[in-house]
């Protein structure tokens, strides 16, 4: 299900370019770096080398250069509205309450981005409206260039807004091109559209070569791996390669066997028990690892307190499951997948 959001001003266009407004957040961060254009202009103002109006002009020029760069990339694809009358760009801005939908599912969604706040809940988060900063530079966020429009929904993140627009435009038989460097957008390639990351076009083949999964499987793969940038926890002991193997074999999260997404945790320090059992049977440490799994050494040394099922289940069977807690990540994975899927459902 998607929302009908296409503005009347673009409905006549045959080609809809959806531009991630986060691009300008990224660019402003670059401009404010020590050697960035905005930082340099601000420092010149503080030293009395320029006045406030000249500082603002430098800020505006930096953003206009960014707009020109996007126009250059669109031109490479014959999609620049300046020269192609059947094209329109929609800049999709992040809503200040955009995190709250996912925050109702996981209060720590994107908690690693909250900065100096003492407390954080994504369900109550209020972000910064980047359009206000652009307006303060004398720019019009909804008219940054010819054929460009802006769209904003306070309750939607920019990527969700793009997804809703993409589905609507596709249903209306328009050609859709998404411009975004957000890796999560690759899942949209399961739809008949094009994706560009501001440097090159990304295809479904590129996704498979990079991640080893199809675009429709990307959210499942990433749920297994986790996403540090969005504070989404994956399954311990499952990295990109292991996740690729699981998805390749089982197609989706729901089909993956329970033991593959389950970990084992001793209820107490059982290192002495394992050491005693090994010596009683006359096993060397290397033989115990070979016979009962690679977790034996780490468990005997007490170095680690959580183990994958595949590494430790033989030890569990040897000394009894009453000594261990089994932790299923099925529920966590289902939650993570919902956080990653675009648009949020």
C-alpha positions as CSV (number, residue, x, y, z in Angstrom):
1,X,0.0,0.0,0.0
2,X,1.3,3.5,-0.8
3,X,0.0,7.0,-0.4
4,X,-1.0,9.1,-3.4
5,X,1.3,12.1,-3.1
6,X,2.3,13.1,-6.7
7,X,1.9,16.9,-6.9
8,X,-0.3,18.2,-9.7
9,X,2.7,20.1,-11.1
10,X,4.4,16.9,-12.1
11,X,1.5,14.7,-13.2
12,X,1.9,15.6,-16.9
13,X,5.5,14.5,-16.9
14,X,6.4,11.1,-18.4
15,X,9.6,10.8,-16.4
16,X,9.8,11.4,-12.6
17,X,13.1,11.8,-10.9
18,X,13.0,11.3,-7.2
19,X,15.9,13.1,-5.5
20,X,16.8,12.2,-1.9
21,X,16.8,15.4,0.1
22,X,19.4,13.8,2.3
23,X,21.9,14.6,-0.4
24,X,21.8,18.2,0.7
25,X,22.3,17.3,4.3
26,X,25.4,15.3,3.3
27,X,26.7,18.2,1.2
28,X,26.2,20.8,3.9
29,X,28.2,18.5,6.3
30,X,31.0,18.5,3.7
31,X,30.7,22.3,3.3
32,X,31.1,22.8,7.1
33,X,34.2,20.5,7.3
34,X,37.4,22.3,8.1
35,X,38.2,22.9,4.4
36,X,34.6,23.2,3.3
37,X,33.3,26.3,1.5
38,X,30.8,27.3,4.2
39,X,33.4,26.9,7.0
40,X,35.9,29.0,5.1
41,X,33.3,31.7,4.4
42,X,32.2,31.7,8.0
43,X,35.8,32.0,9.2
44,X,36.4,34.9,6.8
45,X,33.4,36.6,8.3
46,X,34.8,36.1,11.9
47,X,38.1,37.6,10.8
48,X,36.3,40.6,9.3
49,X,37.4,39.8,5.7
50,X,33.8,39.7,4.4
51,X,30.4,40.8,5.6
52,X,27.4,38.7,6.5
53,X,25.8,39.2,3.1
54,X,29.0,37.9,1.4
55,X,29.0,35.0,3.7
56,X,25.4,34.1,2.7
57,X,26.3,34.5,-0.9
58,X,29.1,32.0,-0.5
59,X,26.7,29.6,1.2
60,X,24.2,29.9,-1.6
61,X,26.9,29.4,-4.2
62,X,28.0,26.2,-2.6
63,X,24.5,24.7,-2.7
64,X,23.9,26.0,-6.2
65,X,27.1,24.1,-7.3
66,X,25.6,21.0,-5.7
67,X,22.4,21.5,-7.7
68,X,24.4,22.0,-10.8
69,X,26.3,18.7,-10.2
70,X,23.0,16.8,-9.9
71,X,21.9,18.5,-13.2
72,X,25.1,17.3,-14.8
73,X,24.4,13.7,-13.7
74,X,20.8,14.0,-15.0
75,X,22.1,15.4,-18.2
76,X,24.3,12.3,-18.7
77,X,21.0,10.3,-18.6
78,X,19.1,12.8,-20.8
79,X,16.9,13.5,-17.8
80,X,17.7,17.1,-17.0
81,X,14.4,19.1,-16.9
82,X,16.2,22.2,-18.2
83,X,16.5,20.5,-21.5
84,X,14.0,17.7,-21.5
85,X,10.4,18.9,-21.3
86,X,9.0,15.5,-20.3
87,X,11.1,15.3,-17.0
88,X,10.4,16.6,-13.5
89,X,12.5,16.3,-10.4
90,X,10.9,15.9,-7.0
91,X,13.2,16.6,-4.0
92,X,11.9,14.4,-1.1
93,X,12.7,16.0,2.2
94,X,12.9,14.2,5.5
95,X,10.0,15.0,7.8
96,X,10.9,16.2,11.3
97,X,8.8,13.4,12.8
98,X,9.9,10.9,10.2
99,X,11.6,8.5,12.6
100,X,8.5,8.1,14.8
101,X,6.9,5.4,12.7
102,X,9.8,3.1,13.0
103,X,10.4,4.5,16.5
104,X,7.1,3.0,17.6
105,X,8.5,-0.4,16.7
106,X,12.1,0.2,18.1
107,X,12.7,3.2,20.3
108,X,16.4,3.0,19.7
109,X,16.2,3.3,15.9
110,X,19.0,5.6,14.8
111,X,19.9,6.2,18.5
112,X,23.5,6.5,17.4
113,X,22.7,9.7,15.7
114,X,21.1,11.6,18.6
115,X,24.2,13.5,19.5
116,X,24.3,15.2,22.9
117,X,20.7,14.4,24.0
118,X,20.7,12.7,27.4
119,X,17.7,10.6,26.6
120,X,16.5,9.4,23.3
121,X,13.4,7.8,21.9
122,X,12.8,7.5,18.2
123,X,9.1,7.4,18.9
124,X,9.4,11.0,20.2
125,X,12.2,12.3,18.0
126,X,11.9,15.7,16.3
127,X,14.5,16.3,13.6
128,X,15.8,19.4,11.8
129,X,14.1,20.7,8.7
130,X,16.9,21.2,6.3
131,X,14.6,23.3,4.1
132,X,14.8,26.1,6.8
133,X,18.5,26.2,6.5
134,X,18.3,26.5,2.7
135,X,15.7,29.2,2.9
136,X,18.0,31.2,5.2
137,X,20.5,31.2,2.4
138,X,18.1,32.8,0.0
139,X,17.2,29.6,-1.7
140,X,13.8,28.2,-2.5
141,X,13.8,24.5,-1.4
142,X,10.9,23.6,-3.6
143,X,12.3,25.4,-6.6
144,X,16.1,24.8,-6.6
145,X,16.3,24.6,-10.4
146,X,14.1,24.6,-13.5
147,X,11.7,21.6,-13.4
148,X,12.5,20.9,-9.8
149,X,9.8,20.6,-7.1
150,X,9.9,19.7,-3.5
151,X,7.7,17.5,-1.4
152,X,7.6,17.2,2.4
153,X,5.6,15.2,4.8
154,X,6.4,15.8,8.5
155,X,5.6,12.1,9.3
156,X,7.7,10.5,6.7
157,X,11.4,9.9,6.2
158,X,12.7,10.9,2.8
159,X,13.2,7.3,1.6
160,X,9.7,6.4,2.5
161,X,8.4,9.5,0.7
162,X,10.4,8.4,-2.4
163,X,9.1,4.9,-2.2
164,X,5.4,6.0,-2.0
165,X,5.9,8.4,-4.9
166,X,7.7,5.7,-6.9
167,X,4.9,3.2,-6.5
168,X,2.3,5.8,-7.4
169,X,4.2,7.0,-10.5
170,X,4.8,3.4,-11.7
171,X,1.1,2.7,-11.4
172,X,0.5,5.8,-13.5
173,X,2.8,4.3,-16.1
174,X,5.6,6.9,-15.7
175,X,9.3,6.2,-15.9
176,X,10.8,6.5,-12.4
177,X,14.5,7.3,-11.6
178,X,15.6,7.5,-8.0
179,X,18.7,9.5,-7.0
180,X,20.0,8.4,-3.6
181,X,23.2,7.2,-2.0
182,X,21.3,5.4,0.7
183,X,22.1,1.7,0.3
184,X,18.6,0.7,1.5
185,X,17.2,2.1,-1.7
186,X,18.6,-0.9,-3.7
187,X,15.5,-2.9,-2.6
188,X,13.4,-0.6,-4.8
189,X,15.1,-2.2,-7.8
190,X,12.6,-5.0,-7.3
191,X,10.3,-2.5,-9.1
192,X,10.5,-1.4,-12.7
193,X,12.6,1.7,-12.1
194,X,16.2,3.1,-12.3
195,X,18.5,3.9,-9.4
196,X,21.5,6.3,-9.4
197,X,23.8,7.0,-6.4
198,X,25.0,10.4,-7.7
199,X,28.1,8.9,-9.2
200,X,26.8,6.0,-11.2
201,X,23.7,4.0,-12.1
202,X,23.0,0.9,-9.9
203,X,21.4,-2.1,-11.4
204,X,20.0,-5.4,-9.9
205,X,23.1,-7.1,-11.3
206,X,25.2,-4.7,-9.3
207,X,23.2,-5.5,-6.1
208,X,23.7,-9.2,-6.6
209,X,27.4,-8.8,-7.3
210,X,27.9,-6.7,-4.2
211,X,25.6,-8.5,-1.7
212,X,24.9,-11.8,-3.2
213,X,21.2,-11.4,-3.0
214,X,18.4,-10.0,-5.2
215,X,16.9,-6.6,-4.5
216,X,13.7,-8.2,-3.1
217,X,15.9,-10.1,-0.6
218,X,18.0,-7.1,0.5
219,X,15.9,-6.3,3.6
220,X,16.1,-9.9,4.8
221,X,19.9,-10.0,4.2
222,X,20.5,-6.7,6.0
223,X,18.3,-7.8,8.9
224,X,20.6,-10.7,9.4
225,X,23.8,-8.6,9.2
226,X,22.5,-5.5,11.0
227,X,23.0,-1.9,10.2
228,X,25.4,0.2,12.4
229,X,24.4,3.5,10.7
230,X,20.7,3.0,11.7
231,X,21.4,1.2,15.0
232,X,19.7,-2.0,13.8
233,X,21.0,-5.1,15.5
234,X,21.7,-8.2,13.4
235,X,22.3,-11.8,14.5
236,X,25.5,-12.5,16.4
237,X,28.0,-14.5,14.4
238,X,26.3,-13.8,11.1
239,X,28.2,-11.5,8.8
240,X,27.7,-10.6,5.2
241,X,29.0,-13.9,3.8
242,X,27.0,-16.1,6.1
243,X,23.9,-14.0,5.5
244,X,24.4,-14.4,1.8
245,X,24.6,-18.1,2.1
246,X,21.5,-18.4,4.3
247,X,19.4,-16.2,1.9
248,X,20.8,-18.1,-1.1
249,X,19.8,-21.4,0.4
250,X,16.5,-20.5,2.0
251,X,15.3,-17.5,-0.1
252,X,13.9,-15.4,2.8
253,X,14.0,-15.0,6.6
254,X,10.8,-16.9,7.3
255,X,12.2,-20.1,5.7
256,X,15.6,-20.0,7.6
257,X,15.7,-22.9,10.2
258,X,15.5,-21.8,13.8
259,X,19.0,-23.2,14.7
260,X,20.6,-20.9,12.1
261,X,19.3,-17.8,14.0
262,X,19.7,-19.1,17.5
263,X,22.6,-18.6,19.9
264,X,23.6,-20.5,23.1
265,X,24.6,-18.8,26.3
266,X,25.9,-20.7,29.4
267,X,23.8,-19.9,32.5
268,X,27.0,-19.9,34.6
269,X,30.7,-20.2,34.2
270,X,31.1,-23.8,33.1
271,X,34.8,-23.6,32.2
272,X,35.8,-25.9,35.2
273,X,33.1,-28.5,34.2
274,X,34.5,-28.7,30.6
275,X,38.0,-28.8,31.8
276,X,37.2,-31.7,34.2
277,X,35.3,-33.6,31.5
278,X,38.1,-33.3,29.1
279,X,40.8,-34.4,31.5
280,X,38.6,-37.3,32.7
281,X,38.3,-38.6,29.2
282,X,41.9,-37.9,28.4
283,X,41.1,-35.5,25.5
284,X,43.5,-32.9,24.3
285,X,42.1,-29.5,23.7
286,X,42.4,-29.8,20.0
287,X,40.6,-33.2,20.0
288,X,37.8,-31.7,22.1
289,X,37.4,-28.9,19.6
290,X,37.3,-31.4,16.8
291,X,34.8,-33.7,18.5
292,X,32.5,-31.2,20.1
293,X,32.9,-28.0,18.1
294,X,35.1,-24.9,17.9
295,X,33.4,-23.3,20.9
296,X,35.0,-25.7,23.3
297,X,38.2,-23.8,23.8
298,X,36.6,-20.4,24.2
299,X,34.0,-21.9,26.6
300,X,36.6,-23.7,28.7
301,X,38.6,-20.5,28.9
302,X,35.6,-18.4,29.7
303,X,36.5,-15.8,27.1
304,X,33.1,-15.6,25.5
305,X,29.6,-16.0,27.0
306,X,27.5,-16.3,23.8
307,X,28.0,-18.8,21.0
308,X,26.3,-19.7,17.7
309,X,24.2,-22.9,17.6
310,X,26.4,-24.5,15.1
311,X,29.5,-24.0,17.2
312,X,28.1,-25.1,20.5
313,X,25.1,-27.4,20.2
314,X,27.3,-30.6,20.6
315,X,28.5,-29.2,23.9
316,X,24.9,-28.5,24.9
317,X,24.0,-32.1,24.1
318,X,27.0,-33.4,26.0
319,X,26.4,-31.8,29.4
320,X,22.7,-31.0,29.2
321,X,20.6,-28.1,27.9
322,X,19.6,-27.2,31.5
323,X,23.0,-25.5,31.8
324,X,22.4,-23.2,28.8
325,X,20.0,-20.5,27.7
326,X,19.0,-20.6,24.0
327,X,18.3,-17.2,22.4
328,X,16.2,-17.1,19.3
329,X,16.6,-14.0,17.1
330,X,13.5,-14.7,15.0
331,X,11.4,-11.9,16.6
332,X,14.3,-9.5,16.5
333,X,14.9,-10.3,12.8
334,X,11.2,-9.7,11.9
335,X,11.5,-6.3,13.7
336,X,14.7,-5.4,11.9
337,X,13.3,-6.3,8.5
338,X,10.3,-4.0,9.1
339,X,12.8,-1.2,10.0
340,X,14.7,-1.7,6.8
341,X,11.9,-2.2,4.4
342,X,10.9,0.8,2.2
343,X,8.3,2.2,2.5
344,X,7.6,1.4,6.2
345,X,4.5,-0.6,6.6
